[in-house]
């Protein structure tokens, strides 16, 4: 049995309200060497989720606890997973290479299509087209794997071979890329351009800290996604071998999650309450990370993109931002919001699509006043929560739905 994060066995609880005014504060940047200037974000960026999220630099409310010192990431975001409130951010909409964190969108798009127990025999053509130096879990043509095996290969080892096999099952890479683009558009992830399903560096392939956080929030509505992303270690199918008695037995080998905040390897301690989601690294992207953690009834999402070079820098900065977020929750006014999908707004009830839901689609003005709780792509069960005057207005009986479905299950 795979080992999963203990945070997934605790229920999520209350939604939050926010207080105080907002202002911006500077944080550190870096260059690879003293002669190369640090890259600068665009002067204007998307304002999906609120006008302040399109302003270069750090956005945080006045009177908030001091942000961690020595943050070097080009962009980052801390958000409440349940309410959608963005507690603080830096260059949230700066388009950058996403590396393997793009696999969250791949998973959110494809997971609902195949049951865990479905088996698939890999053809050699399924493994064609992977980029040189791709991360691999060790899939071999001619062998059969369950869908569950393949997704554990995606989340634990960031296996591009597993991504390509699942894409082949989904009528090919090109079809899968088109579906990922459509899913990103529905999620209002307008900073994202998908070129490959695995996040491998390709010209034009970009995302943002804001969009990656949307992908995580949407994916976590699916129980299979939660299970895969929270798995610390598992046994993966290997080759068939003959025993001394002539019987064929399929071997296995251990795989461990490369998310160091989850697995606690390579000098990084596991983060208290962590429950996934995905890390990544490529030459162009540097290190990227999106995580979800739960403490004291609050559930936060954090995304960090391209911090200073260093094996564990992305985890250090993600941890410090999560610590800040838990300390600041309920004490700061949001600087923006994680918007709901377009499909949710289209199918919401007249009550839910009033001023709150409509505000969720704003492209300008102040921070939007809608947050939402998403369903999986399979059931589309999103329900908007209107927020006005700094307090949460619950529509209908949504509190029970939030507690039951967002973002972590009560038990496995």
BELDA-V241388 format. One record per pair of residues at least 4 apart in sequence whose C-alpha atoms are under 6 Angstrom apart, sorted by the first residue. I is the first residue (numbers start at 1). J is the second residue. If there is no record, write none. Layout:
<<I | J> <I | J>>
This chain:
<<2 | 233> <2 | 234> <3 | 231> <3 | 232> <3 | 233> <4 | 230> <4 | 231> <4 | 232> <5 | 230> <5 | 275> <7 | 273> <7 | 275> <8 | 408> <9 | 410> <9 | 411> <10 | 410> <11 | 410> <12 | 297> <12 | 403> <13 | 297> <13 | 403> <15 | 83> <17 | 390> <17 | 391> <17 | 392> <18 | 330> <18 | 332> <18 | 333> <18 | 390> <19 | 332> <19 | 333> <20 | 332> <20 | 333> <21 | 61> <21 | 62> <22 | 60> <22 | 61> <22 | 62> <23 | 60> <23 | 61> <23 | 62> <24 | 58> <24 | 59> <24 | 60> <25 | 58> <26 | 58> <28 | 70> <28 | 71> <28 | 72> <29 | 72> <30 | 38> <31 | 36> <31 | 37> <31 | 38> <45 | 54> <45 | 93> <46 | 54> <46 | 93> <47 | 51> <47 | 53> <47 | 54> <47 | 363> <47 | 364> <48 | 363> <49 | 336> <49 | 337> <49 | 338> <49 | 339> <49 | 368> <50 | 336> <50 | 366> <50 | 367> <50 | 368> <51 | 364> <51 | 365> <51 | 366> <51 | 367> <53 | 92> <56 | 91> <57 | 90> <57 | 91> <58 | 89> <58 | 90> <59 | 88> <59 | 89> <60 | 88> <61 | 332> <61 | 333> <64 | 332> <72 | 307> <72 | 308> <73 | 305> <73 | 306> <73 | 307> <74 | 306> <75 | 90> <75 | 91> <75 | 92> <75 | 305> <76 | 89> <76 | 90> <76 | 209> <76 | 303> <76 | 304> <77 | 89> <77 | 302> <77 | 303> <78 | 86> <78 | 87> <78 | 88> <78 | 301> <78 | 302> <79 | 85> <79 | 86> <79 | 87> <79 | 300> <79 | 301> <80 | 84> <80 | 85> <80 | 300> <81 | 299> <81 | 300> <81 | 301> <83 | 371> <84 | 337> <84 | 338> <84 | 371> <85 | 334> <85 | 337> <86 | 334> <86 | 335> <86 | 336> <86 | 337> <87 | 334> <92 | 209> <92 | 210> <93 | 208> <93 | 210> <94 | 208> <95 | 191> <95 | 206> <95 | 207> <95 | 208> <96 | 206> <96 | 207> <96 | 208> <97 | 206> <97 | 285> <98 | 102> <98 | 206> <98 | 207> <98 | 285> <99 | 199> <99 | 200> <99 | 280> <99 | 281> <99 | 282> <99 | 285> <100 | 199> <100 | 280> <101 | 278> <101 | 279> <101 | 280> <102 | 199> <103 | 107> <103 | 198> <104 | 215> <105 | 215> <106 | 197> <107 | 111> <108 | 219> <112 | 378> <116 | 147> <116 | 148> <117 | 146> <118 | 146> <118 | 147> <119 | 145> <119 | 146> <120 | 144> <120 | 145> <121 | 143> <121 | 144> <122 | 141> <122 | 142> <122 | 143> <123 | 141> <123 | 142> <124 | 141> <126 | 165> <126 | 168> <135 | 159> <135 | 160> <136 | 159> <136 | 160> <136 | 161> <137 | 153> <137 | 157> <137 | 159> <150 | 162> <152 | 156> <152 | 228> <153 | 157> <153 | 159> <153 | 162> <154 | 158> <154 | 159> <154 | 162> <155 | 229> <156 | 256> <156 | 257> <156 | 258> <160 | 198> <167 | 172> <167 | 173> <167 | 176> <168 | 172> <177 | 197> <184 | 189> <185 | 189> <186 | 341> <186 | 342> <187 | 341> <189 | 211> <191 | 207> <192 | 206> <192 | 207> <193 | 205> <193 | 206> <194 | 205> <195 | 205> <209 | 303> <215 | 219> <218 | 374> <220 | 226> <220 | 407> <221 | 375> <221 | 376> <221 | 407> <222 | 376> <229 | 276> <229 | 277> <230 | 275> <230 | 276> <232 | 256> <232 | 257> <232 | 263> <233 | 255> <233 | 256> <233 | 257> <234 | 254> <234 | 255> <235 | 252> <235 | 253> <235 | 254> <236 | 252> <236 | 253> <237 | 252> <238 | 251> <238 | 252> <239 | 250> <239 | 251> <240 | 249> <240 | 250> <241 | 248> <241 | 249> <241 | 250> <242 | 246> <242 | 247> <242 | 248> <243 | 247> <259 | 279> <260 | 264> <260 | 265> <260 | 268> <261 | 270> <261 | 271> <262 | 270> <264 | 268> <264 | 269> <264 | 270> <273 | 293> <273 | 294> <273 | 295> <274 | 292> <274 | 293> <275 | 292> <275 | 293> <276 | 291> <276 | 292> <277 | 290> <277 | 291> <278 | 289> <278 | 290> <279 | 288> <279 | 289> <280 | 287> <280 | 288> <281 | 286> <281 | 287> <282 | 286> <286 | 306> <287 | 306> <288 | 304> <288 | 305> <288 | 306> <289 | 303> <289 | 304> <290 | 302> <290 | 303> <291 | 301> <291 | 302> <292 | 300> <292 | 301> <293 | 299> <293 | 300> <294 | 298> <294 | 299> <307 | 314> <315 | 319> <324 | 328> <325 | 329> <336 | 367> <339 | 360> <340 | 372> <344 | 348> <344 | 382> <348 | 352> <348 | 353> <352 | 384> <353 | 357> <353 | 358> <356 | 369> <356 | 370> <356 | 386> <357 | 370> <359 | 368> <359 | 369> <359 | 370> <360 | 368> <360 | 370> <369 | 387> <370 | 386> <370 | 387> <371 | 385> <372 | 383> <372 | 384> <372 | 385> <373 | 382> <373 | 383> <374 | 382> <375 | 380> <375 | 381> <375 | 382> <376 | 380> <385 | 394> <386 | 393> <387 | 392> <387 | 393> <401 | 405> <402 | 406>>
